[in-house]
Amino acid sequence: MLAYKNGSIYWGNVDLSLPAQKWGTPFYVYNRSTLEESFTLLQSRLRPEVNTICYALKANSNPHLVGCLAGLGAGADIVSMGELIAARKAKIPAGKIVFSGAGKSDEELRFALKEGVGAINVESKQELDAIERISADLKTKAPVMLRVNPDIDPQSHPLISTGKNYHKFGISLDSIPEFATRCKKSGRIEFLGLHVHIGSQISRFESIDNTFKVISNLVKSIEKQGIPIRNINIGGGLPVDYESAGKSLLSGGCTGMDTGLEKATGYWKTCIKKHFDCTKISIVIEPGRSIIAHSGILLTRVIYRKRNNKKEFLIVDAGMNDFIRPALYGETHSIVPLKEPGNLKTTIDIAGPLCETGDVFARDISFPESDKGDVLAILSTGAYGFVLSSNYNLRLRPPELLIDNGEVACIRERESYDDII
Ligand code: LLP
């Protein structure tokens, strides 16, 4: 639980001002028990219909964190050779790894086949050609699932939508039966089933309902061709509430996991049961964000408080190179002061130090009085946080810390100028 205690924020019995003193700011800090609780909640809510949860490493690929999930039985959804190496390093069994992505290189496909991944989610004829060629060379059979592009809008942000017919992802619906026949006939392919992922932050029941309906009709028509479908990967995309954690903290409450997760798993499960016969079909799901978002916080220190004309700014030491989601998707992440706030509030922008107008974490928010030296916590930054960080403006990427059993350990050091110059 995250809550104010003795004037500071405590997380897993750790006063977050202590790591801020020891490691300096900015830094990401994760909490092992929050991570494990959210995975276990997802697992228990989706059982028995969902057979395997393949955690999407793109959300956060730190092997220490992936290792925690591996210990709970997670598989992995990977999208590159690097993520495959990280998943294996974290001891995820190769057979529980699924490989997605519209542009897998020959080198990556060869590596994945040698490693023995559970499934390659194929997205084009060209990729299928490459797989047949490489598996012939390796004298093996490639486990293949076909990624369907169902032409459905997840109704979230356009930059995180993947399932419309004008997107680069997947194979168009009407071509799938022909692809399935080719896979079935190929001596180099073991055809496993279908994969679909229409995007992230899917909070509309209809989008999921329609997607699963399309897939279940497709299964029926492929089976009519005499090709049985035994596996379906229904993708990720369970939504996360980025705003309520801060509200409950500031109103004197505490926050743990996302209550929205219970609701989302509820409608996902209803749709699975409605459209698939789970006694015959094994279901895989590959969420990232919903597992790890609330397990991470970005801590940053105010460098200056300044006023320009009528506007007031807190300029902090983390920037969009450390955490890009607000700049890239206009997402609002809760920000709270580390020191328990009083009642006085100011309308203020919270911005980073980069030479970019978009380097802003919050605009015109009513925020507790803060000034130079104060530490702020940007909440729910465990997913698509550190993994999207960069060295833009030649800045050092921040360290990652882990709270485990009341202790804090560094699981990735802050970069040094020697590392990057
Ligand atoms: N499976 C596939 C094939 C994916 O492309 C993704 C995410 C996932 C699973 C996991 O989706 P999730 O459960 O995390 O929503 N950087 C963006 C998110 C990009 C998501 C890319 N694909 C953000 O910060 O919102």
Residues whose N, C-alpha, C, O or C-beta is under 5 A from the ligand:
A	BS01	LLP	A56 A59 S100 I160 H197 G199 S200 Q201 G235 G236 G237 L238 E286 P287 G288 R289 S290 R325 Y384
